[in-house]
């Protein structure tokens, strides 16, 4: 799959992560196709750095993977006794104190958390395999557009682990408790048709149309007034944690801000 940002000068390009910005749209590309965009702690730190590096005018962040697979998940070298050079191995992590281990995992998670912040809408463009950490990275985004060859799988449980890169909360919210549990504990593949029908993906398209579909969606989002999009995202994100009456109140408060802003009376 050709990169849509290949002609743009990257703001960040290291550890298999490239960040480019074209107007109001930022593109974060996983750029190690030879390893099917396998993930490492260095990649996670760079993903977090990409979030911090976004210019203030960016409204949409697109996440994509170069090559045939979005991401095959964790670099299996992490499972070896020697691990990845310069990084703690799983054995090293297991031997650390409770506080150190918790802090290490919290740092890993930071590359997965910023995609849902209210000032941007994030879109994952997912083709081929999105396994384990790759699945969780796609789940970190607000919206998923998938190619018809997509294969999601949560393989952590089959390896004796649990999904710990922020994927469980959005997965349950999208597909419900029963299906989320079954997907995680079996490690089975979820293809495009089920992904769309279950709510895991918003849209499935032929692989050669994925970039165009994402570009069209990003353009439609950017076409709407920015502050209205921010307020709407905040409303919808918070709805699950509010009661019906609390949500009514949040809607009233948000609409009051919008009306005053449109009338030139905002703060």
C-alpha positions as CSV (number, residue, x, y, z in Angstrom):
1,X,0.0,0.0,0.0
2,X,1.5,3.3,-1.0
3,X,2.1,5.8,1.7
4,X,-0.2,8.9,1.4
5,X,2.3,11.0,3.3
6,X,5.5,10.0,1.4
7,X,6.0,13.5,-0.1
8,X,5.7,15.4,3.3
9,X,8.6,16.2,5.5
10,X,8.2,14.2,8.7
11,X,8.0,15.9,12.0
12,X,9.2,12.6,13.6
13,X,10.7,9.6,12.0
14,X,12.3,7.0,14.3
15,X,11.8,3.6,15.9
16,X,9.4,2.5,13.2
17,X,7.1,5.6,13.6
18,X,6.7,8.4,11.1
19,X,4.6,11.5,11.8
20,X,3.6,13.9,9.0
21,X,1.2,16.8,9.0
22,X,-0.8,18.1,6.0
23,X,-2.9,21.0,7.1
24,X,-5.4,19.9,9.7
25,X,-4.6,16.2,9.2
26,X,-1.8,14.4,10.8
27,X,-0.7,10.9,9.8
28,X,1.2,8.6,12.1
29,X,2.6,5.7,10.1
30,X,4.0,2.4,11.5
31,X,7.0,2.1,9.2
32,X,8.7,-1.2,9.6
33,X,6.9,-3.4,7.0
34,X,9.8,-5.9,6.9
35,X,8.7,-7.0,10.4
36,X,5.0,-6.4,9.8
37,X,5.2,-3.3,12.0
38,X,6.0,-5.4,15.1
39,X,5.9,-3.3,18.2
40,X,8.5,-2.6,20.9
41,X,8.8,-0.3,23.9
42,X,10.9,2.1,21.8
43,X,7.9,2.3,19.3
44,X,5.5,2.9,22.2
45,X,7.6,5.7,23.5
46,X,7.8,7.2,20.0
47,X,4.0,6.9,19.6
48,X,3.6,8.9,22.8
49,X,6.1,11.5,21.5
50,X,4.1,11.8,18.3
51,X,1.1,12.7,20.4
52,X,3.0,15.4,22.1
53,X,4.5,16.7,18.8
54,X,1.1,17.3,17.1
55,X,0.7,21.0,16.2
56,X,-2.2,22.8,17.7
57,X,-4.0,23.2,14.4
58,X,-4.3,19.4,13.8
59,X,-7.9,18.2,13.9
60,X,-7.7,14.6,12.6
61,X,-5.0,12.1,13.4
62,X,-4.8,9.1,11.0
63,X,-3.0,6.0,12.2
64,X,-1.8,3.6,9.5
65,X,0.7,0.8,8.9
66,X,3.1,0.6,6.0
67,X,3.0,-2.7,4.0
68,X,0.7,-5.7,4.0
69,X,-0.1,-5.7,7.7
70,X,-1.2,-2.9,10.1
71,X,0.8,-4.5,12.9
72,X,1.6,-8.1,13.8
73,X,1.8,-7.2,17.5
74,X,4.6,-7.4,20.0
75,X,8.1,-8.1,18.7
76,X,8.6,-11.7,19.7
77,X,12.2,-10.9,20.6
78,X,10.7,-9.5,23.8
79,X,9.9,-13.1,24.8
80,X,13.5,-14.2,24.5
81,X,15.8,-14.2,27.5
82,X,18.0,-11.5,26.0
83,X,15.0,-9.4,24.9
84,X,15.5,-6.4,22.7
85,X,18.8,-4.6,23.0
86,X,18.5,-1.5,25.2
87,X,15.1,-2.6,26.6
88,X,14.1,-4.6,29.6
89,X,13.2,-8.2,28.8
90,X,10.0,-9.8,30.2
91,X,12.2,-11.6,32.7
92,X,13.7,-8.2,33.8
93,X,10.3,-6.7,34.2
94,X,9.1,-9.7,36.2
95,X,12.0,-9.3,38.6
96,X,11.3,-5.6,39.3
97,X,9.4,-4.3,42.2
98,X,5.6,-3.9,42.1
99,X,6.0,-0.1,41.8
100,X,8.6,-0.4,39.0
101,X,6.6,-2.9,37.1
102,X,3.4,-0.8,37.3
103,X,5.4,2.3,36.2
104,X,6.9,0.4,33.2
105,X,3.5,-0.8,32.0
106,X,2.0,2.7,32.5
107,X,4.8,4.1,30.3
108,X,4.1,1.6,27.6
109,X,0.4,2.6,27.7
110,X,1.1,6.2,27.0
111,X,1.5,5.6,23.3
112,X,-2.1,4.3,23.3
113,X,-3.9,7.0,25.3
114,X,-3.6,10.3,23.5
115,X,-5.7,9.2,20.5
116,X,-9.0,9.8,22.3
117,X,-8.3,13.3,23.5
118,X,-11.1,15.7,22.7
119,X,-9.3,18.2,20.5
120,X,-8.7,15.6,17.7
121,X,-10.6,12.8,16.0
122,X,-8.4,9.7,15.4
123,X,-8.9,7.2,12.6
124,X,-7.2,3.9,12.4
125,X,-6.7,2.6,8.8
126,X,-6.3,-1.1,9.3
127,X,-5.2,-3.7,6.7
128,X,-4.0,-7.3,7.0
129,X,-3.0,-8.4,10.4
130,X,-3.8,-6.4,13.6
131,X,-2.7,-8.8,16.3
132,X,-2.3,-8.2,20.0
133,X,-0.7,-4.9,20.5
134,X,-1.7,-4.1,16.9
135,X,-5.3,-4.8,17.7
136,X,-5.1,-2.6,20.8
137,X,-3.5,0.2,18.9
138,X,-6.4,0.2,16.4
139,X,-8.8,0.2,19.4
140,X,-7.0,3.2,20.8
141,X,-8.5,5.3,18.0
142,X,-12.0,6.8,17.8
143,X,-12.8,5.2,14.5
144,X,-11.6,2.2,12.5
145,X,-11.8,1.9,8.8
146,X,-10.6,-1.5,7.6
147,X,-9.6,-3.2,4.4
148,X,-11.5,-6.3,3.4
149,X,-8.4,-8.5,4.2
150,X,-8.2,-7.4,7.8
151,X,-7.6,-10.0,10.5
152,X,-8.0,-8.8,14.1
153,X,-6.8,-11.1,16.9
154,X,-6.1,-10.6,20.6
155,X,-3.5,-13.3,21.3
156,X,-2.2,-12.2,24.7
157,X,-4.2,-14.7,26.7
158,X,-2.9,-17.6,24.6
159,X,0.6,-16.5,25.5
160,X,-0.2,-16.5,29.2
161,X,-0.6,-12.7,29.4
162,X,-3.5,-10.3,29.4
163,X,-4.2,-7.3,27.0
164,X,-2.7,-4.4,28.9
165,X,-2.2,-1.7,26.3
166,X,-5.6,0.0,27.0
167,X,-7.6,-2.3,24.6
168,X,-10.0,-4.0,26.9
169,X,-12.2,-0.9,27.7
170,X,-12.9,0.2,24.2
171,X,-13.3,-3.4,23.0
172,X,-16.1,-4.1,25.6
173,X,-17.7,-0.7,24.7
174,X,-17.7,-1.6,21.0
175,X,-18.8,-5.3,20.9
176,X,-20.2,-6.0,24.4
177,X,-18.9,-8.1,27.3
178,X,-19.6,-11.5,26.0
179,X,-18.1,-11.1,22.6
180,X,-15.1,-9.2,24.0
181,X,-14.4,-12.0,26.4
182,X,-14.7,-14.6,23.8
183,X,-12.4,-12.8,21.3
184,X,-9.8,-12.3,24.0
185,X,-9.7,-15.8,25.6
186,X,-9.9,-17.7,22.3
187,X,-7.5,-15.5,20.4
188,X,-9.5,-16.2,17.2
189,X,-9.4,-14.0,14.2
190,X,-12.1,-11.4,13.5
191,X,-12.4,-10.6,9.8
192,X,-13.8,-7.5,8.1
193,X,-17.5,-8.6,7.9
194,X,-17.8,-9.4,11.6
195,X,-15.8,-6.3,12.5
196,X,-18.3,-4.1,10.9
197,X,-21.4,-6.0,11.9
198,X,-20.3,-6.1,15.6
199,X,-19.4,-2.4,15.7
200,X,-15.7,-3.0,16.0
201,X,-15.1,-1.3,12.6
202,X,-17.0,1.6,11.1
203,X,-16.5,0.7,7.5
204,X,-14.8,-2.0,5.4
205,X,-13.5,-1.3,1.9
206,X,-11.3,-3.1,-0.7
207,X,-7.7,-2.9,0.3
208,X,-6.8,-0.6,-2.6
209,X,-9.5,1.9,-1.5
210,X,-8.5,2.1,2.1
211,X,-6.4,5.3,1.9
212,X,-9.1,7.0,-0.2
213,X,-11.8,6.1,2.3
214,X,-9.8,7.4,5.2
215,X,-9.0,10.6,3.3
216,X,-12.7,11.1,2.6
217,X,-13.7,10.6,6.2
218,X,-11.0,12.9,7.5
219,X,-12.1,15.5,5.1
220,X,-15.7,15.3,6.2
221,X,-14.6,15.7,9.8
222,X,-12.4,18.7,9.0
223,X,-15.3,20.3,7.1
224,X,-17.3,20.7,10.3
225,X,-16.7,23.6,12.7
226,X,-13.8,22.6,15.1
227,X,-15.3,23.7,18.4
228,X,-18.6,21.9,17.6
229,X,-16.7,18.7,16.9
230,X,-14.7,19.0,20.1
231,X,-17.8,19.6,22.2
232,X,-19.6,16.7,20.5
233,X,-16.7,14.3,21.0
234,X,-16.6,15.2,24.7
235,X,-20.3,14.6,25.0
236,X,-20.2,11.2,23.4
237,X,-17.1,10.1,25.2
238,X,-18.6,10.9,28.6
239,X,-22.0,9.5,27.9
240,X,-21.2,6.0,29.0
241,X,-20.2,7.2,32.5
242,X,-23.2,9.5,33.0
243,X,-26.8,8.8,33.9
244,X,-29.4,9.8,31.4
245,X,-30.2,13.0,33.4
246,X,-26.5,13.8,33.8
247,X,-26.1,13.5,30.0
248,X,-29.1,15.8,29.4
249,X,-27.4,18.4,31.7
250,X,-24.1,18.0,29.8
251,X,-25.9,18.5,26.5
252,X,-27.5,21.7,27.8
253,X,-24.2,23.1,29.1
254,X,-22.4,22.3,25.8
255,X,-25.1,23.8,23.7
256,X,-25.1,27.0,25.8
257,X,-21.4,27.4,25.2
258,X,-21.9,26.8,21.4
259,X,-24.8,29.3,21.2
260,X,-22.9,32.0,23.1
261,X,-19.8,31.4,21.0
262,X,-21.8,31.6,17.7
263,X,-23.4,34.9,19.0
264,X,-20.0,36.3,19.8
265,X,-20.7,36.2,23.6
266,X,-18.3,33.4,24.5
267,X,-15.5,33.8,27.0
